[in-house]
Amino acid sequence: MLPRRFVPAAICCMTVAACGDRGPPAPAYETAAVERRSIAVVVEAAGVVEPVSTVEVKSKASGEILRLGAEIGDTVAAGHLLASIDPRTPRNRVAQAEAELNAARARHSTARSQLERGDRLLAEKWINPAEHEALALEVANTRAQVIAAEVALENARIALEDTEVRAPSAGTILTRLVEPGQVISSPTQDVGGGTVLLTMADLGHVRARVRVDETDIGKLAPGIPARVTVAAYPARGFEGVIEKIEPKAVVEQNVTLFSVLISIANEDGLLRPGMNVEAVFDVVRRDAVLTLPVMALRTARDVDTTAGILDVDADELRAQLGAAPAAAPRAERGPRPPGGGASPAVRLGGNLWVVAVRSGSYMPTAVQTGVTDLDRVEITGGLEEGDRVLLLPSASLVETQQQIQNFASRRGGIPGITQRPAAQPGGQPAAPGR
């Protein structure tokens, strides 16, 4: 049994021995492994359904509406009789124009006969040349009267035909602005060019007009597919494709938005103008590709910082990166938007590299990247599955991501961004042993 004065010393020795059995110290920085995951970049927007084109059916005839041949919601074929206007006045004008044409033709025939007699009289010196010229002028004047009467008759017949308003194309009646018995006035010489009776549109093919935030508009292009849902049919989705991106922005509540038009087939007629829609654009998707957290990437601005963190010479680190062979690109997977490849808005530009952990050593390695959802990035060259890299603070990437996160916080967040905890003082993430 130990004397009482040696007990504290023994306890101290046991404590030191216990501390010595804890093994190697924890790593100074966190690491991440190259893993196969799926990366999907989507953009969400809301809007309304609208017809591709709306036709205003106008009447060029004036008078009482005798009958309407279609109701709101009816689907009509091209040429279908939509409205009948009182034809009595136009019919009387046709009869009058026909009589005036007959009279003009008779006068012209008489003038020609007189000119033929004048030719013989001039040859026999019975009339002088001036009298003969007067006969020729009369023939020309009566010919002009015939042409004017023919034009007047044609216009009268057109006016009579205008009393029957027919559908210019196949479509669905959207609105009806007049009723039978109503008297309309259609001054066709005015800018309006007639009275609007109905509006119609072909609803077999519609489009959705959605508003997309300016932060996402760079990811979209005509031809990118869209998935559209409406509140009326929550269990059914509609497939569409971007038809056009309008160039002029719209500012709503200090938020800059762009209108995107989605073309949607509507053979069943379920989508109706004015319905609210939610649209999801599948910008790009990569399935089972090598990925890393975005924060593992480094740029040329990070050489000096990394050298200080790893306690190595900055020039030596810069030389290693300059001598690194170019990474061979991997074949891209997943759908491509029109024009080939993914949109530049879903890629990271510049010469990127990482600090790989290999055989207990830190190796600066150049990498090639593919698409990113601002949380993880596709690795297309430079690393293999299972490789581990250090998660070090990057001056340029932290600055860029902070700008994006600040922008997102003012707008309620941006889809695809994973919010990360704030960095520890000094710009370094929390790590055991530091």
Buried (B, 14 or more C-beta within 10 A) or exposed (E): EEEEEEEEEEEEEEEEEEEEEEEEEEEEBBBBBBBEEBBBBBBBBEBBBBBBEBBBBBBBBBBEBEEBBBEEEBBBEEEBBBBBBBBEBBBEBBEEBBEBBEEBBEBBEEBBEBBEEBEEBBEEEEBEEEEBEEBBEBBEEBBEBBEEBBEBBEEBBEBBBBBBBBBEEBBBBBEBEBEEEEEBEBEBEEEEEBBBBBBBBBBBBBBBBBBBBEBBBEBBBBEBBBBBBBEEEEEEEBEBBBBEBEEEBEEEEEBEBBBBBBBBEBEEEBBBBEBEBBBBBBBBBBEEBBBBBBBBBBBEEBBBBBBEBBEBEEEEBBEBBEEBEEBEEBEBBBEEBEEEEBBEBBBBEEEBBBBBBEEEEBBBBBBBBBBBBBBBBBBBBBBEEEBBBBBBBBBBBBEBBEEBBEBBEEEEEBBBBEEBEEBEEEEBBEBEEE
